[in-house]
Amino acid sequence: MFGNRLPKNRRFNIEYYYYDPAREEREGRRITFKRSNSYRQAAKTRSLIWLVVLLAAVLYALYILGRIALR
């Protein structure tokens, strides 16, 4: 149905105005990205807090259901 008439992807060629990749390669500098460990630590602390809140909610629900069953 569609056959060979589908359009091809266009080629993308970027022209650098202020950045020279050859010069960067010669000088040996590279851009590096580091992940911060503080985000991971905050996520662990946050998940621990939610776990405690969830446990308290479940225990409270069991307490309420137990009181209803005794009536």
Predicted model as a PDB file, atoms N, CA, C, CB and O in Angstrom, pLDDT in the B-factor column:
MODEL        1                                                                  
ATOM      1  N   MET A   1       0.814  -1.182   0.000  1.00 55.00           N  
ATOM      2  CA  MET A   1       0.000   0.000   0.000  1.00 55.00           C  
ATOM      3  C   MET A   1       0.870   1.262   0.000  1.00 55.00           C  
ATOM      4  CB  MET A   1      -0.933  -0.011   1.198  1.00 55.00           C  
ATOM      5  O   MET A   1       0.635   2.174  -0.793  1.00 55.00           O  
ATOM      6  N   PHE A   2       1.869   1.320   0.882  1.00 59.00           N  
ATOM      7  CA  PHE A   2       2.715   2.502   0.936  1.00 59.00           C  
ATOM      8  C   PHE A   2       3.918   2.361   0.000  1.00 59.00           C  
ATOM      9  CB  PHE A   2       3.186   2.750   2.369  1.00 59.00           C  
ATOM     10  O   PHE A   2       4.345   3.339  -0.614  1.00 59.00           O  
ATOM     11  N   GLY A   3       4.456   1.158  -0.107  1.00 63.00           N  
ATOM     12  CA  GLY A   3       5.528   0.878  -1.056  1.00 63.00           C  
ATOM     13  C   GLY A   3       6.782   1.682  -0.828  1.00 63.00           C  
ATOM     14  O   GLY A   3       7.163   1.946   0.312  1.00 63.00           O  
ATOM     15  N   ASN A   4       7.426   2.073  -1.913  1.00 72.00           N  
ATOM     16  CA  ASN A   4       8.693   2.801  -1.854  1.00 72.00           C  
ATOM     17  C   ASN A   4       8.511   4.306  -1.915  1.00 72.00           C  
ATOM     18  CB  ASN A   4       9.588   2.362  -2.976  1.00 72.00           C  
ATOM     19  O   ASN A   4       9.495   5.031  -2.064  1.00 72.00           O  
ATOM     20  N   ARG A   5       7.306   4.791  -1.805  1.00 77.00           N  
ATOM     21  CA  ARG A   5       7.037   6.225  -1.938  1.00 77.00           C  
ATOM     22  C   ARG A   5       7.170   6.985  -0.623  1.00 77.00           C  
ATOM     23  CB  ARG A   5       5.654   6.432  -2.494  1.00 77.00           C  
ATOM     24  O   ARG A   5       6.898   8.185  -0.581  1.00 77.00           O  
ATOM     25  N   LEU A   6       7.578   6.318   0.444  1.00 78.00           N  
ATOM     26  CA  LEU A   6       7.715   7.006   1.729  1.00 78.00           C  
ATOM     27  C   LEU A   6       8.892   7.974   1.676  1.00 78.00           C  
ATOM     28  CB  LEU A   6       7.902   5.989   2.881  1.00 78.00           C  
ATOM     29  O   LEU A   6       9.926   7.644   1.096  1.00 78.00           O  
ATOM     30  N   PRO A   7       8.758   9.157   2.267  1.00 79.00           N  
ATOM     31  CA  PRO A   7       9.874  10.104   2.249  1.00 79.00           C  
ATOM     32  C   PRO A   7      11.000   9.623   3.153  1.00 79.00           C  
ATOM     33  CB  PRO A   7       9.406  11.501   2.685  1.00 79.00           C  
ATOM     34  O   PRO A   7      10.763   8.995   4.185  1.00 79.00           O  
ATOM     35  N   LYS A   8      12.209   9.922   2.754  1.00 83.00           N  
ATOM     36  CA  LYS A   8      13.395   9.551   3.528  1.00 83.00           C  
ATOM     37  C   LYS A   8      13.659  10.616   4.596  1.00 83.00           C  
ATOM     38  CB  LYS A   8      14.637   9.383   2.599  1.00 83.00           C  
ATOM     39  O   LYS A   8      13.219  11.759   4.476  1.00 83.00           O  
ATOM     40  N   ASN A   9      14.375  10.220   5.624  1.00 85.00           N  
ATOM     41  CA  ASN A   9      14.756  11.170   6.659  1.00 85.00           C  
ATOM     42  C   ASN A   9      15.758  12.174   6.103  1.00 85.00           C  
ATOM     43  CB  ASN A   9      15.345  10.440   7.878  1.00 85.00           C  
ATOM     44  O   ASN A   9      16.621  11.823   5.299  1.00 85.00           O  
ATOM     45  N   ARG A  10      15.635  13.415   6.534  1.00 86.00           N  
ATOM     46  CA  ARG A  10      16.574  14.440   6.100  1.00 86.00           C  
ATOM     47  C   ARG A  10      17.857  14.331   6.905  1.00 86.00           C  
ATOM     48  CB  ARG A  10      15.959  15.847   6.244  1.00 86.00           C  
ATOM     49  O   ARG A  10      17.831  13.979   8.085  1.00 86.00           O  
ATOM     50  N   ARG A  11      18.963  14.629   6.274  1.00 86.00           N  
ATOM     51  CA  ARG A  11      20.253  14.641   6.957  1.00 86.00           C  
ATOM     52  C   ARG A  11      20.378  15.935   7.758  1.00 86.00           C  
ATOM     53  CB  ARG A  11      21.428  14.499   5.939  1.00 86.00           C  
ATOM     54  O   ARG A  11      19.935  16.997   7.319  1.00 86.00           O  
ATOM     55  N   PHE A  12      20.988  15.831   8.939  1.00 84.00           N  
ATOM     56  CA  PHE A  12      21.178  16.994   9.796  1.00 84.00           C  
ATOM     57  C   PHE A  12      22.665  17.249   9.927  1.00 84.00           C  
ATOM     58  CB  PHE A  12      20.520  16.788  11.193  1.00 84.00           C  
ATOM     59  O   PHE A  12      23.423  16.367  10.330  1.00 84.00           O  
ATOM     60  N   ASN A  13      23.075  18.439   9.590  1.00 83.00           N  
ATOM     61  CA  ASN A  13      24.473  18.811   9.689  1.00 83.00           C  
ATOM     62  C   ASN A  13      24.546  20.116  10.465  1.00 83.00           C  
ATOM     63  CB  ASN A  13      25.136  18.944   8.280  1.00 83.00           C  
ATOM     64  O   ASN A  13      24.013  21.135  10.026  1.00 83.00           O  
ATOM     65  N   ILE A  14      25.206  20.084  11.618  1.00 78.00           N  
ATOM     66  CA  ILE A  14      25.283  21.273  12.464  1.00 78.00           C  
ATOM     67  C   ILE A  14      26.560  22.042  12.150  1.00 78.00           C  
ATOM     68  CB  ILE A  14      25.234  20.890  13.965  1.00 78.00           C  
ATOM     69  O   ILE A  14      27.624  21.451  11.965  1.00 78.00           O  
ATOM     70  N   GLU A  15      26.443  23.353  12.092  1.00 79.00           N  
ATOM     71  CA  GLU A  15      27.597  24.204  11.889  1.00 79.00           C  
ATOM     72  C   GLU A  15      27.891  24.910  13.207  1.00 79.00           C  
ATOM     73  CB  GLU A  15      27.356  25.227  10.733  1.00 79.00           C  
ATOM     74  O   GLU A  15      27.048  25.630  13.741  1.00 79.00           O  
ATOM     75  N   TYR A  16      29.088  24.695  13.720  1.00 75.00           N  
ATOM     76  CA  TYR A  16      29.476  25.284  14.986  1.00 75.00           C  
ATOM     77  C   TYR A  16      29.991  26.699  14.753  1.00 75.00           C  
ATOM     78  CB  TYR A  16      30.543  24.420  15.688  1.00 75.00           C  
ATOM     79  O   TYR A  16      30.855  26.921  13.905  1.00 75.00           O  
ATOM     80  N   TYR A  17      29.457  27.654  15.508  1.00 83.00           N  
ATOM     81  CA  TYR A  17      29.914  29.027  15.421  1.00 83.00           C  
ATOM     82  C   TYR A  17      30.936  29.355  16.507  1.00 83.00           C  
ATOM     83  CB  TYR A  17      28.735  29.970  15.514  1.00 83.00           C  
ATOM     84  O   TYR A  17      31.951  29.997  16.234  1.00 83.00           O  
ATOM     85  N   TYR A  18      30.671  28.919  17.727  1.00 83.00           N  
ATOM     86  CA  TYR A  18      31.548  29.265  18.850  1.00 83.00           C  
ATOM     87  C   TYR A  18      32.262  28.060  19.422  1.00 83.00           C  
ATOM     88  CB  TYR A  18      30.758  29.938  19.938  1.00 83.00           C  
ATOM     89  O   TYR A  18      33.077  28.212  20.332  1.00 83.00           O  
ATOM     90  N   TYR A  19      31.990  26.896  18.932  1.00 79.00           N  
ATOM     91  CA  TYR A  19      32.576  25.672  19.484  1.00 79.00           C  
ATOM     92  C   TYR A  19      33.366  24.978  18.391  1.00 79.00           C  
ATOM     93  CB  TYR A  19      31.479  24.726  20.062  1.00 79.00           C  
ATOM     94  O   TYR A  19      32.858  24.747  17.293  1.00 79.00           O  
ATOM     95  N   ASP A  20      34.603  24.649  18.696  1.00 79.00           N  
ATOM     96  CA  ASP A  20      35.462  23.974  17.732  1.00 79.00           C  
ATOM     97  C   ASP A  20      35.802  22.591  18.289  1.00 79.00           C  
ATOM     98  CB  ASP A  20      36.762  24.809  17.441  1.00 79.00           C  
ATOM     99  O   ASP A  20      36.662  22.487  19.163  1.00 79.00           O  
ATOM    100  N   PRO A  21      35.158  21.532  17.812  1.00 76.00           N  
ATOM    101  CA  PRO A  21      35.421  20.200  18.364  1.00 76.00           C  
ATOM    102  C   PRO A  21      36.849  19.728  18.111  1.00 76.00           C  
ATOM    103  CB  PRO A  21      34.451  19.201  17.779  1.00 76.00           C  
ATOM    104  O   PRO A  21      37.392  18.976  18.920  1.00 76.00           O  
ATOM    105  N   ALA A  22      37.467  20.146  17.015  1.00 81.00           N  
ATOM    106  CA  ALA A  22      38.850  19.736  16.749  1.00 81.00           C  
ATOM    107  C   ALA A  22      39.784  20.351  17.786  1.00 81.00           C  
ATOM    108  CB  ALA A  22      39.283  20.151  15.318  1.00 81.00           C  
ATOM    109  O   ALA A  22      40.706  19.688  18.262  1.00 81.00           O  
ATOM    110  N   ARG A  23      39.554  21.604  18.135  1.00 82.00           N  
ATOM    111  CA  ARG A  23      40.388  22.267  19.143  1.00 82.00           C  
ATOM    112  C   ARG A  23      40.200  21.595  20.507  1.00 82.00           C  
ATOM    113  CB  ARG A  23      40.043  23.781  19.231  1.00 82.00           C  
ATOM    114  O   ARG A  23      41.170  21.394  21.238  1.00 82.00           O  
ATOM    115  N   GLU A  24      38.965  21.250  20.848  1.00 77.00           N  
ATOM    116  CA  GLU A  24      38.707  20.554  22.112  1.00 77.00           C  
ATOM    117  C   GLU A  24      39.445  19.219  22.153  1.00 77.00           C  
ATOM    118  CB  GLU A  24      37.195  20.332  22.308  1.00 77.00           C  
ATOM    119  O   GLU A  24      39.999  18.839  23.184  1.00 77.00           O  
ATOM    120  N   GLU A  25      39.448  18.519  21.037  1.00 79.00           N  
ATOM    121  CA  GLU A  25      40.125  17.227  20.975  1.00 79.00           C  
ATOM    122  C   GLU A  25      41.634  17.398  21.137  1.00 79.00           C  
ATOM    123  CB  GLU A  25      39.810  16.518  19.648  1.00 79.00           C  
ATOM    124  O   GLU A  25      42.280  16.598  21.814  1.00 79.00           O  
ATOM    125  N   ARG A  26      42.197  18.435  20.521  1.00 81.00           N  
ATOM    126  CA  ARG A  26      43.636  18.684  20.643  1.00 81.00           C  
ATOM    127  C   ARG A  26      44.023  19.029  22.073  1.00 81.00           C  
ATOM    128  CB  ARG A  26      44.061  19.811  19.707  1.00 81.00           C  
ATOM    129  O   ARG A  26      45.042  18.554  22.574  1.00 81.00           O  
ATOM    130  N   GLU A  27      43.224  19.844  22.725  1.00 81.00           N  
ATOM    131  CA  GLU A  27      43.568  20.287  24.073  1.00 81.00           C  
ATOM    132  C   GLU A  27      43.251  19.233  25.123  1.00 81.00           C  
ATOM    133  CB  GLU A  27      42.835  21.567  24.402  1.00 81.00           C  
ATOM    134  O   GLU A  27      43.724  19.329  26.256  1.00 81.00           O  
ATOM    135  N   GLY A  28      42.478  18.255  24.773  1.00 77.00           N  
ATOM    136  CA  GLY A  28      42.210  17.159  25.695  1.00 77.00           C  
ATOM    137  C   GLY A  28      41.160  17.458  26.743  1.00 77.00           C  
ATOM    138  O   GLY A  28      40.954  16.657  27.656  1.00 77.00           O  
ATOM    139  N   ARG A  29      40.495  18.587  26.633  1.00 68.00           N  
ATOM    140  CA  ARG A  29      39.442  18.902  27.598  1.00 68.00           C  
ATOM    141  C   ARG A  29      38.151  18.259  27.152  1.00 68.00           C  
ATOM    142  CB  ARG A  29      39.262  20.429  27.756  1.00 68.00           C  
ATOM    143  O   ARG A  29      37.832  18.222  25.964  1.00 68.00           O  
ATOM    144  N   ARG A  30      37.426  17.760  28.106  1.00 68.00           N  
ATOM    145  CA  ARG A  30      36.118  17.174  27.808  1.00 68.00           C  
ATOM    146  C   ARG A  30      35.120  17.664  28.838  1.00 68.00           C  
ATOM    147  CB  ARG A  30      36.180  15.617  27.796  1.00 68.00           C  
ATOM    148  O   ARG A  30      35.480  17.935  29.983  1.00 68.00           O  
ATOM    149  N   ILE A  31      33.892  17.776  28.436  1.00 70.00           N  
ATOM    150  CA  ILE A  31      32.837  18.166  29.354  1.00 70.00           C  
ATOM    151  C   ILE A  31      32.386  16.904  30.087  1.00 70.00           C  
ATOM    152  CB  ILE A  31      31.640  18.860  28.600  1.00 70.00           C  
ATOM    153  O   ILE A  31      32.045  15.904  29.456  1.00 70.00           O  
ATOM    154  N   THR A  32      32.384  16.952  31.397  1.00 74.00           N  
ATOM    155  CA  THR A  32      31.944  15.792  32.178  1.00 74.00           C  
ATOM    156  C   THR A  32      30.753  16.198  33.035  1.00 74.00           C  
ATOM    157  CB  THR A  32      33.101  15.237  33.068  1.00 74.00           C  
ATOM    158  O   THR A  32      30.671  17.323  33.530  1.00 74.00           O  
ATOM    159  N   PHE A  33      29.852  15.270  33.194  1.00 73.00           N  
ATOM    160  CA  PHE A  33      28.673  15.485  34.019  1.00 73.00           C  
ATOM    161  C   PHE A  33      28.733  14.523  35.195  1.00 73.00           C  
ATOM    162  CB  PHE A  33      27.362  15.291  33.198  1.00 73.00           C  
ATOM    163  O   PHE A  33      29.002  13.335  35.023  1.00 73.00           O  
ATOM    164  N   LYS A  34      28.483  15.040  36.380  1.00 75.00           N  
ATOM    165  CA  LYS A  34      28.507  14.211  37.578  1.00 75.00           C  
ATOM    166  C   LYS A  34      27.125  14.204  38.199  1.00 75.00           C  
ATOM    167  CB  LYS A  34      29.563  14.717  38.591  1.00 75.00           C  
ATOM    168  O   LYS A  34      26.425  15.217  38.207  1.00 75.00           O  
ATOM    169  N   ARG A  35      26.748  13.064  38.712  1.00 70.00           N  
ATOM    170  CA  ARG A  35      25.494  12.980  39.449  1.00 70.00           C  
ATOM    171  C   ARG A  35      25.775  13.274  40.911  1.00 70.00           C  
ATOM    172  CB  ARG A  35      24.828  11.584  39.278  1.00 70.00           C  
ATOM    173  O   ARG A  35      26.791  12.859  41.469  1.00 70.00           O  
ATOM    174  N   SER A  36      24.879  13.977  41.494  1.00 70.00           N  
ATOM    175  CA  SER A  36      25.045  14.339  42.889  1.00 70.00           C  
ATOM    176  C   SER A  36      24.518  13.217  43.773  1.00 70.00           C  
ATOM    177  CB  SER A  36      24.327  15.665  43.201  1.00 70.00           C  
ATOM    178  O   SER A  36      23.433  12.690  43.527  1.00 70.00           O  
ATOM    179  N   ASN A  37      25.274  12.852  44.795  1.00 69.00           N  
ATOM    180  CA  ASN A  37      24.832  11.819  45.728  1.00 69.00           C  
ATOM    181  C   ASN A  37      23.784  12.352  46.694  1.00 69.00           C  
ATOM    182  CB  ASN A  37      26.019  11.265  46.504  1.00 69.00           C  
ATOM    183  O   ASN A  37      23.054  11.574  47.307  1.00 69.00           O  
ATOM    184  N   SER A  38      23.703  13.669  46.835  1.00 72.00           N  
ATOM    185  CA  SER A  38      22.732  14.237  47.768  1.00 72.00           C  
ATOM    186  C   SER A  38      21.305  13.951  47.310  1.00 72.00           C  
ATOM    187  CB  SER A  38      22.949  15.750  47.912  1.00 72.00           C  
ATOM    188  O   SER A  38      20.416  13.782  48.144  1.00 72.00           O  
ATOM    189  N   TYR A  39      21.073  13.893  45.999  1.00 70.00           N  
ATOM    190  CA  TYR A  39      19.731  13.583  45.491  1.00 70.00           C  
ATOM    191  C   TYR A  39      19.350  12.163  45.862  1.00 70.00           C  
ATOM    192  CB  TYR A  39      19.663  13.772  43.962  1.00 70.00           C  
ATOM    193  O   TYR A  39      18.216  11.915  46.273  1.00 70.00           O  
ATOM    194  N   ARG A  40      20.276  11.231  45.725  1.00 71.00           N  
ATOM    195  CA  ARG A  40      19.996   9.837  46.088  1.00 71.00           C  
ATOM    196  C   ARG A  40      19.719   9.714  47.576  1.00 71.00           C  
ATOM    197  CB  ARG A  40      21.169   8.929  45.694  1.00 71.00           C  
ATOM    198  O   ARG A  40      18.815   8.987  47.986  1.00 71.00           O  
ATOM    199  N   GLN A  41      20.493  10.420  48.381  1.00 74.00           N  
ATOM    200  CA  GLN A  41      20.299  10.357  49.823  1.00 74.00           C  
ATOM    201  C   GLN A  41      18.947  10.940  50.195  1.00 74.00           C  
ATOM    202  CB  GLN A  41      21.423  11.101  50.557  1.00 74.00           C  
ATOM    203  O   GLN A  41      18.258  10.397  51.058  1.00 74.00           O  
ATOM    204  N   ALA A  42      18.559  12.031  49.562  1.00 74.00           N  
ATOM    205  CA  ALA A  42      17.261  12.641  49.836  1.00 74.00           C  
ATOM    206  C   ALA A  42      16.129  11.710  49.427  1.00 74.00           C  
ATOM    207  CB  ALA A  42      17.132  13.982  49.106  1.00 74.00           C  
ATOM    208  O   ALA A  42      15.113  11.631  50.117  1.00 74.00           O  
ATOM    209  N   ALA A  43      16.293  11.009  48.320  1.00 75.00           N  
ATOM    210  CA  ALA A  43      15.258  10.076  47.858  1.00 75.00           C  
ATOM    211  C   ALA A  43      15.115   8.921  48.840  1.00 75.00           C  
ATOM    212  CB  ALA A  43      15.592   9.541  46.447  1.00 75.00           C  
ATOM    213  O   ALA A  43      13.999   8.481  49.115  1.00 75.00           O  
ATOM    214  N   LYS A  44      16.228   8.427  49.371  1.00 74.00           N  
ATOM    215  CA  LYS A  44      16.159   7.341  50.354  1.00 74.00           C  
ATOM    216  C   LYS A  44      15.458   7.800  51.620  1.00 74.00           C  
ATOM    217  CB  LYS A  44      17.563   6.827  50.689  1.00 74.00           C  
ATOM    218  O   LYS A  44      14.631   7.075  52.174  1.00 74.00           O  
ATOM    219  N   THR A  45      15.787   9.008  52.083  1.00 76.00           N  
ATOM    220  CA  THR A  45      15.162   9.539  53.293  1.00 76.00           C  
ATOM    221  C   THR A  45      13.669   9.736  53.075  1.00 76.00           C  
ATOM    222  CB  THR A  45      15.820  10.866  53.708  1.00 76.00           C  
ATOM    223  O   THR A  45      12.858   9.426  53.947  1.00 76.00           O  
ATOM    224  N   ARG A  46      13.315  10.255  51.898  1.00 78.00           N  
ATOM    225  CA  ARG A  46      11.917  10.485  51.580  1.00 78.00           C  
ATOM    226  C   ARG A  46      11.145   9.174  51.552  1.00 78.00           C  
ATOM    227  CB  ARG A  46      11.787  11.204  50.241  1.00 78.00           C  
ATOM    228  O   ARG A  46      10.027   9.106  52.064  1.00 78.00           O  
ATOM    229  N   SER A  47      11.730   8.123  50.957  1.00 81.00           N  
ATOM    230  CA  SER A  47      11.024   6.852  50.876  1.00 81.00           C  
ATOM    231  C   SER A  47      10.874   6.235  52.265  1.00 81.00           C  
ATOM    232  CB  SER A  47      11.761   5.884  49.937  1.00 81.00           C  
ATOM    233  O   SER A  47       9.878   5.564  52.536  1.00 81.00           O  
ATOM    234  N   LEU A  48      11.841   6.452  53.140  1.00 83.00           N  
ATOM    235  CA  LEU A  48      11.756   5.932  54.504  1.00 83.00           C  
ATOM    236  C   LEU A  48      10.624   6.634  55.263  1.00 83.00           C  
ATOM    237  CB  LEU A  48      13.108   6.120  55.247  1.00 83.00           C  
ATOM    238  O   LEU A  48       9.881   5.998  56.010  1.00 83.00           O  
ATOM    239  N   ILE A  49      10.500   7.946  55.063  1.00 86.00           N  
ATOM    240  CA  ILE A  49       9.425   8.694  55.721  1.00 86.00           C  
ATOM    241  C   ILE A  49       8.072   8.191  55.240  1.00 86.00           C  
ATOM    242  CB  ILE A  49       9.562  10.210  55.450  1.00 86.00           C  
ATOM    243  O   ILE A  49       7.166   7.992  56.049  1.00 86.00           O  
ATOM    244  N   TRP A  50       7.918   7.982  53.928  1.00 88.00           N  
ATOM    245  CA  TRP A  50       6.650   7.483  53.393  1.00 88.00           C  
ATOM    246  C   TRP A  50       6.347   6.079  53.896  1.00 88.00           C  
ATOM    247  CB  TRP A  50       6.677   7.494  51.867  1.00 88.00           C  
ATOM    248  O   TRP A  50       5.186   5.736  54.119  1.00 88.00           O  
ATOM    249  N   LEU A  51       7.375   5.271  54.073  1.00 89.00           N  
ATOM    250  CA  LEU A  51       7.169   3.924  54.595  1.00 89.00           C  
ATOM    251  C   LEU A  51       6.636   3.981  56.026  1.00 89.00           C  
ATOM    252  CB  LEU A  51       8.480   3.118  54.544  1.00 89.00           C  
ATOM    253  O   LEU A  51       5.739   3.216  56.378  1.00 89.00           O  
ATOM    254  N   VAL A  52       7.169   4.866  56.844  1.00 91.00           N  
ATOM    255  CA  VAL A  52       6.707   5.013  58.219  1.00 91.00           C  
ATOM    256  C   VAL A  52       5.275   5.544  58.239  1.00 91.00           C  
ATOM    257  CB  VAL A  52       7.641   5.952  59.010  1.00 91.00           C  
ATOM    258  O   VAL A  52       4.459   5.072  59.031  1.00 91.00           O  
ATOM    259  N   VAL A  53       4.958   6.504  57.393  1.00 92.00           N  
ATOM    260  CA  VAL A  53       3.603   7.052  57.332  1.00 92.00           C  
ATOM    261  C   VAL A  53       2.619   5.979  56.886  1.00 92.00           C  
ATOM    262  CB  VAL A  53       3.545   8.261  56.378  1.00 92.00           C  
ATOM    263  O   VAL A  53       1.529   5.873  57.448  1.00 92.00           O  
ATOM    264  N   LEU A  54       2.980   5.193  55.899  1.00 94.00           N  
ATOM    265  CA  LEU A  54       2.118   4.116  55.421  1.00 94.00           C  
ATOM    266  C   LEU A  54       1.903   3.066  56.501  1.00 94.00           C  
ATOM    267  CB  LEU A  54       2.714   3.470  54.174  1.00 94.00           C  
ATOM    268  O   LEU A  54       0.783   2.588  56.683  1.00 94.00           O  
ATOM    269  N   LEU A  55       2.952   2.703  57.214  1.00 95.00           N  
ATOM    270  CA  LEU A  55       2.831   1.729  58.294  1.00 95.00           C  
ATOM    271  C   LEU A  55       1.903   2.249  59.391  1.00 95.00           C  
ATOM    272  CB  LEU A  55       4.214   1.402  58.879  1.00 95.00           C  
ATOM    273  O   LEU A  55       1.083   1.496  59.915  1.00 95.00           O  
ATOM    274  N   ALA A  56       2.027   3.535  59.743  1.00 96.00           N  
ATOM    275  CA  ALA A  56       1.157   4.120  60.754  1.00 96.00           C  
ATOM    276  C   ALA A  56      -0.297   4.122  60.287  1.00 96.00           C  
ATOM    277  CB  ALA A  56       1.609   5.544  61.087  1.00 96.00           C  
ATOM    278  O   ALA A  56      -1.197   3.863  61.085  1.00 96.00           O  
ATOM    279  N   ALA A  57      -0.539   4.410  59.009  1.00 96.00           N  
ATOM    280  CA  ALA A  57      -1.901   4.410  58.481  1.00 96.00           C  
ATOM    281  C   ALA A  57      -2.507   3.013  58.507  1.00 96.00           C  
ATOM    282  CB  ALA A  57      -1.917   4.957  57.059  1.00 96.00           C  
ATOM    283  O   ALA A  57      -3.684   2.853  58.831  1.00 96.00           O  
ATOM    284  N   VAL A  58      -1.722   2.013  58.172  1.00 95.00           N  
ATOM    285  CA  VAL A  58      -2.220   0.629  58.193  1.00 95.00           C  
ATOM    286  C   VAL A  58      -2.531   0.197  59.620  1.00 95.00           C  
ATOM    287  CB  VAL A  58      -1.189  -0.334  57.559  1.00 95.00           C  
ATOM    288  O   VAL A  58      -3.560  -0.433  59.866  1.00 95.00           O  
ATOM    289  N   LEU A  59      -1.652   0.530  60.560  1.00 96.00           N  
ATOM    290  CA  LEU A  59      -1.896   0.159  61.960  1.00 96.00           C  
ATOM    291  C   LEU A  59      -3.131   0.870  62.502  1.00 96.00           C  
ATOM    292  CB  LEU A  59      -0.670   0.495  62.830  1.00 96.00           C  
ATOM    293  O   LEU A  59      -3.905   0.275  63.253  1.00 96.00           O  
ATOM    294  N   TYR A  60      -3.325   2.132  62.133  1.00 96.00           N  
ATOM    295  CA  TYR A  60      -4.508   2.863  62.567  1.00 96.00           C  
ATOM    296  C   TYR A  60      -5.774   2.244  61.968  1.00 96.00           C  
ATOM    297  CB  TYR A  60      -4.397   4.346  62.170  1.00 96.00           C  
ATOM    298  O   TYR A  60      -6.789   2.121  62.654  1.00 96.00           O  
ATOM    299  N   ALA A  61      -5.714   1.855  60.696  1.00 95.00           N  
ATOM    300  CA  ALA A  61      -6.873   1.221  60.058  1.00 95.00           C  
ATOM    301  C   ALA A  61      -7.199  -0.102  60.736  1.00 95.00           C  
ATOM    302  CB  ALA A  61      -6.612   0.997  58.556  1.00 95.00           C  
ATOM    303  O   ALA A  61      -8.370  -0.417  60.945  1.00 95.00           O  
ATOM    304  N   LEU A  62      -6.177  -0.881  61.082  1.00 94.00           N  
ATOM    305  CA  LEU A  62      -6.416  -2.142  61.793  1.00 94.00           C  
ATOM    306  C   LEU A  62      -7.023  -1.890  63.171  1.00 94.00           C  
ATOM    307  CB  LEU A  62      -5.106  -2.936  61.933  1.00 94.00           C  
ATOM    308  O   LEU A  62      -7.888  -2.643  63.618  1.00 94.00           O  
ATOM    309  N   TYR A  63      -6.575  -0.843  63.835  1.00 94.00           N  
ATOM    310  CA  TYR A  63      -7.117  -0.492  65.142  1.00 94.00           C  
ATOM    311  C   TYR A  63      -8.601  -0.135  65.030  1.00 94.00           C  
ATOM    312  CB  TYR A  63      -6.328   0.681  65.753  1.00 94.00           C  
ATOM    313  O   TYR A  63      -9.420  -0.602  65.822  1.00 94.00           O  
ATOM    314  N   ILE A  64      -8.936   0.690  64.047  1.00 94.00           N  
ATOM    315  CA  ILE A  64     -10.343   1.090  63.839  1.00 94.00           C  
ATOM    316  C   ILE A  64     -11.200  -0.116  63.487  1.00 94.00           C  
ATOM    317  CB  ILE A  64     -10.450   2.154  62.722  1.00 94.00           C  
ATOM    318  O   ILE A  64     -12.298  -0.271  64.022  1.00 94.00           O  
ATOM    319  N   LEU A  65     -10.707  -0.982  62.583  1.00 92.00           N  
ATOM    320  CA  LEU A  65     -11.466  -2.175  62.198  1.00 92.00           C  
ATOM    321  C   LEU A  65     -11.643  -3.126  63.387  1.00 92.00           C  
ATOM    322  CB  LEU A  65     -10.762  -2.905  61.039  1.00 92.00           C  
ATOM    323  O   LEU A  65     -12.685  -3.767  63.527  1.00 92.00           O  
ATOM    324  N   GLY A  66     -10.635  -3.210  64.225  1.00 91.00           N  
ATOM    325  CA  GLY A  66     -10.735  -4.051  65.433  1.00 91.00           C  
ATOM    326  C   GLY A  66     -11.777  -3.528  66.401  1.00 91.00           C  
ATOM    327  O   GLY A  66     -12.485  -4.322  67.020  1.00 91.00           O  
ATOM    328  N   ARG A  67     -11.892  -2.226  66.550  1.00 90.00           N  
ATOM    329  CA  ARG A  67     -12.904  -1.636  67.426  1.00 90.00           C  
ATOM    330  C   ARG A  67     -14.312  -1.836  66.876  1.00 90.00           C  
ATOM    331  CB  ARG A  67     -12.631  -0.149  67.619  1.00 90.00           C  
ATOM    332  O   ARG A  67     -15.265  -2.038  67.628  1.00 90.00           O  
ATOM    333  N   ILE A  68     -14.427  -1.775  65.523  1.00 90.00           N  
ATOM    334  CA  ILE A  68     -15.739  -1.988  64.903  1.00 90.00           C  
ATOM    335  C   ILE A  68     -16.165  -3.444  65.100  1.00 90.00           C  
ATOM    336  CB  ILE A  68     -15.703  -1.627  63.385  1.00 90.00           C  
ATOM    337  O   ILE A  68     -17.341  -3.716  65.342  1.00 90.00           O  
ATOM    338  N   ALA A  69     -15.225  -4.372  65.000  1.00 86.00           N  
ATOM    339  CA  ALA A  69     -15.545  -5.801  65.125  1.00 86.00           C  
ATOM    340  C   ALA A  69     -15.980  -6.154  66.545  1.00 86.00           C  
ATOM    341  CB  ALA A  69     -14.335  -6.654  64.725  1.00 86.00           C  
ATOM    342  O   ALA A  69     -16.759  -7.089  66.727  1.00 86.00           O  
ATOM    343  N   LEU A  70     -15.497  -5.433  67.550  1.00 82.00           N  
ATOM    344  CA  LEU A  70     -15.839  -5.732  68.945  1.00 82.00           C  
ATOM    345  C   LEU A  70     -17.233  -5.232  69.320  1.00 82.00           C  
ATOM    346  CB  LEU A  70     -14.807  -5.114  69.875  1.00 82.00           C  
ATOM    347  O   LEU A  70     -17.765  -5.671  70.340  1.00 82.00           O  
ATOM    348  N   ARG A  71     -17.824  -4.371  68.579  1.00 77.00           N  
ATOM    349  CA  ARG A  71     -19.148  -3.830  68.895  1.00 77.00           C  
ATOM    350  C   ARG A  71     -20.220  -4.820  68.702  1.00 77.00           C  
ATOM    351  CB  ARG A  71     -19.442  -2.642  68.078  1.00 77.00           C  
ATOM    352  O   ARG A  71     -21.390  -4.513  68.927  1.00 77.00           O  
TER     353      ARG A  71                                                      
ENDMDL                                                                          
END                                                                             
